[in-house]
Amino acid sequence: MFGRWLGSRAKSGTAQNNALAGFPVPLTAGMLSCRILDPVSEPVQQADFVVTDSSGRKIVGGETDPFGNLVATVPAGDYRVGVTAEGFTPFHGPVTVTEGGHASLGDVSLQVAQPPQLPDPGDWEIEPSHTQIGFTARHIGMARIHGRFNTFAGAVRIADRMEDSAMHVVIDAASIDTNVQMRDDHLRSADFLDIERYPTLEFYSDRFVHRGGTRWGVTGALTLHGVSRTVTLDTQYLGLGNGLEGETRAACRATTELHREDFTLTWQTMLARGIAVVGPSIKIDMDIQIVPKG
């Protein structure tokens, strides 16, 4: 019965292959697959993959499953498969997919990447012109507001042991900028940041935790609206480089999510439909560059 059902499915507009029998594939398409392994042949979970066509256009992307498998259905043609995973060198390989066919790259072994050099021990400072502290908040239940703080300063003391390093950042609350003057004035008011009483936001780190590869967790106390809470910055260290004048720079990206009620930002004006004007959480995204102090 199942054979007749699968046969009738193929005749009605889908092609089948032996490797993935029963999986519906359009007649003009085929399957591609591979398994992503580490150097000791263990599967690499949640590796990012992207399949691009001959012109470099992205066709499909995603993550490997818990067993390291990558499976995709694409129109027949020539493609390039790219795979990246934290702590490993990227993989890129060509593959040709035929109509109704199954193109397998087999087992792909990723090699361990050399971690980027860490900053030298000593005092460093945030370089404002190459740093951005941004945020995203939900507005009226659907749209997202993107904003940033334009004025801030920060110092980082790199210890001999990176885990013993420390960071202090001060942000001018009045420098909030969402590109809408009326909204920014409201955010500065007593309904939200209340900059007359709380002119700055401050972050003091108390520990750096290496999470493997280029990933670090930077945990510390954030003081906002007169309230201090412990937060962790999920940080990706990008390595060292040189500026236009030859100066040494170190760069990283960091993200975290704040719940505004944790900081008594409890303004809860609702629309007639019962939707909050401002959502309960705020995502923070930072691109940071530091330079040696002095």
C-alpha positions in Angstrom: 0.0 0.0 0.0 2.8 2.4 1.0 4.6 1.6 -2.3 1.5 2.5 -4.3 1.0 5.7 -2.3 4.6 6.8 -2.8 4.4 5.9 -6.5 1.3 7.9 -7.0 2.8 10.9 -5.2 5.8 10.9 -7.5 3.5 10.8 -10.6 1.5 13.7 -9.3 4.4 16.1 -9.2 7.2 14.9 -6.9 10.3 12.8 -7.5 11.8 10.3 -5.0 15.2 8.9 -4.3 16.3 5.8 -2.5 18.2 7.6 0.2 15.2 9.7 1.3 12.3 7.6 0.1 9.0 9.1 1.1 10.3 12.6 1.4 8.5 14.8 -1.2 10.9 16.6 -3.6 9.6 18.7 -6.5 10.3 17.2 -9.9 12.6 20.1 -10.8 14.6 19.8 -7.5 16.9 17.5 -5.7 18.4 16.9 -2.2 21.8 17.7 -0.9 23.2 16.5 2.4 26.3 16.0 4.5 27.3 15.3 8.0 29.5 17.8 9.9 32.0 16.3 12.2 34.8 17.6 14.5 38.4 16.3 14.3 37.6 13.3 16.6 34.5 12.4 14.4 31.9 13.8 16.8 28.9 15.6 15.3 29.0 19.4 15.3 25.6 20.6 16.5 24.1 23.9 15.4 26.8 24.6 12.9 25.6 27.4 10.5 25.3 26.5 6.9 24.5 28.4 3.7 23.9 27.2 0.2 24.6 29.7 -2.6 24.2 29.5 -6.3 26.8 30.3 -9.0 26.2 34.0 -8.7 26.7 34.0 -4.9 23.0 34.4 -4.1 21.8 32.6 -0.9 19.4 29.8 -1.7 18.9 28.3 1.7 20.6 28.4 5.1 20.2 27.1 8.6 21.8 24.9 11.3 22.9 21.3 11.5 20.7 19.0 13.6 21.8 17.3 16.9 23.5 14.6 14.9 25.5 17.1 12.7 23.3 16.5 9.6 22.7 19.1 6.9 19.8 18.4 4.6 18.2 20.7 2.1 16.0 20.7 -1.0 17.0 23.0 -3.8 16.3 23.4 -7.5 18.6 21.4 -9.8 21.9 23.2 -10.4 25.4 23.9 -9.3 25.9 25.2 -5.7 28.5 26.0 -3.1 28.0 24.9 0.5 29.5 27.0 3.3 29.7 25.7 6.9 30.8 27.7 9.9 31.0 26.7 13.6 32.4 28.4 16.7 36.0 27.4 17.2 36.5 25.7 13.8 37.8 26.8 10.4 35.0 27.4 7.9 34.3 24.8 5.2 33.4 25.6 1.6 32.7 23.0 -1.1 30.9 22.7 -4.5 28.0 20.4 -5.2 25.8 19.6 -8.2 22.2 18.7 -7.6 20.2 17.0 -10.3 16.5 16.7 -10.8 15.2 14.0 -8.5 18.7 13.2 -7.3 20.5 13.2 -4.0 23.9 14.9 -3.9 25.8 13.9 -0.7 29.1 15.5 0.4 29.4 12.6 2.9 31.2 13.3 6.2 32.8 16.8 6.4 35.5 17.2 9.1 36.0 20.7 10.4 39.4 21.6 11.7 40.0 23.5 15.0 40.7 27.2 14.4 43.6 29.0 15.9 42.0 31.4 18.5 42.7 35.1 17.9 45.5 36.7 20.0 44.2 38.4 23.1 45.0 42.0 24.0 48.2 42.6 25.9 47.8 43.1 29.7 47.4 46.7 30.7 44.9 49.6 30.6 42.8 50.0 27.5 39.9 52.4 26.8 36.8 52.3 24.6 37.3 54.2 21.3 33.9 56.0 20.9 34.2 56.8 17.1 34.5 53.0 16.4 32.1 51.8 19.0 28.3 51.6 19.0 25.9 50.9 21.9 22.5 50.1 20.3 19.2 48.7 21.5 16.0 47.3 20.0 12.6 47.4 21.7 9.2 46.2 20.7 6.7 49.0 19.9 2.9 48.6 19.9 3.2 44.9 19.8 4.6 44.5 16.4 7.1 47.2 15.1 10.6 47.4 16.5 12.3 50.6 17.6 16.1 50.8 16.9 18.1 53.3 18.9 21.5 54.0 20.4 23.4 56.0 22.9 25.7 58.6 21.4 27.8 59.6 24.4 29.7 57.1 26.5 33.2 56.3 27.9 34.7 53.1 29.1 37.9 51.6 30.5 39.1 48.0 30.4 42.0 46.6 32.5 43.4 43.5 30.8 44.9 41.2 33.4 47.8 38.7 32.9 45.0 36.0 33.1 42.2 37.2 30.9 39.6 35.9 33.3 40.8 38.4 35.9 40.2 41.4 33.6 37.7 44.1 34.5 35.6 46.7 32.6 33.8 49.9 33.6 31.4 51.8 31.2 29.5 55.0 31.8 26.7 56.0 29.4 25.1 59.5 29.2 21.4 58.8 29.5 20.5 62.0 27.7 22.3 60.9 24.6 19.6 58.3 23.8 18.7 58.6 20.1 15.9 56.8 18.2 15.9 59.3 15.3 12.5 60.8 16.5 12.8 63.9 18.6 9.4 63.6 20.3 10.0 60.0 21.2 13.5 60.7 22.5 12.2 63.5 24.7 9.7 61.1 26.2 12.3 58.5 26.8 14.4 61.1 28.7 11.4 62.0 30.8 10.3 60.7 34.3 8.2 58.0 32.5 11.4 56.2 31.4 15.0 57.1 32.0 14.3 60.2 34.2 17.6 61.8 33.3 17.2 64.6 35.8 17.5 62.1 38.6 19.6 59.4 36.9 21.9 61.1 34.4 24.0 58.0 33.6 23.9 54.3 33.1 26.9 52.4 34.5 28.3 48.9 34.1 31.0 47.4 36.3 32.2 43.9 35.4 33.2 41.4 38.0 34.2 38.4 35.9 35.2 37.3 32.4 34.3 33.6 31.6 35.7 31.8 28.6 33.0 29.9 26.9 35.2 28.3 24.2 36.6 29.5 21.0 36.0 33.3 20.6 33.0 33.3 23.0 33.2 35.0 26.4 30.7 35.9 29.1 31.3 39.2 30.8 29.2 39.4 34.0 28.7 42.5 36.1 26.4 45.0 37.7 24.4 47.4 35.5 23.0 50.5 37.2 20.0 51.9 35.3 17.3 54.2 36.6 18.8 54.0 40.0 18.6 50.2 40.2 21.5 47.8 40.0 21.1 44.3 38.5 23.5 41.6 37.5 23.7 41.1 33.7 25.9 39.0 31.5 27.1 40.2 28.1 27.3 37.4 25.6 30.5 38.4 23.9 32.4 37.4 20.7 36.0 38.4 20.6 37.0 39.4 17.1 40.8 39.8 17.6 43.5 42.5 17.2 44.0 44.8 14.3 45.6 48.1 13.4 44.0 51.5 12.8 44.7 54.0 10.0 47.6 55.4 12.0 49.0 52.0 12.9 47.6 52.0 16.4 46.7 48.6 17.9 43.0 47.9 18.4 41.0 45.0 19.8 37.3 44.4 18.8 34.4 42.5 20.1 30.6 42.2 19.7 28.3 41.8 22.7 24.6 41.3 23.3 22.3 41.0 26.3 18.6 41.3 27.0 17.1 43.5 29.7 13.7 43.4 31.2 12.7 46.9 31.9 10.6 46.2 34.9 13.7 44.9 36.6 14.9 48.5 36.6 11.5 50.0 37.6 10.9 51.2 34.1 7.2 50.3 34.6 5.4 52.7 32.3 2.6 50.6 31.0 0.3 52.8 28.9 -1.9 50.5 26.8 -3.7 51.0 23.5 -7.4 50.5 23.3 -6.8 46.9 22.1 -4.9 46.1 25.3 -1.4 46.1 23.6 1.4 47.7 25.5 3.0 50.7 23.8 6.5 49.5 24.7 7.4 45.8 25.1 8.7 44.3 28.4 12.2 43.5 27.1 15.0 45.4 25.4 17.8 43.8 23.4 21.2 45.5 23.7 23.7 45.1 20.8 27.3 46.5 21.1 30.2 46.7 18.6 33.2 47.7 20.7 36.8 48.7 19.8 39.4 49.4 22.5 42.8 51.0 22.2 45.7 51.1 24.7 45.1 54.0 27.2 47.3 57.1 26.8 
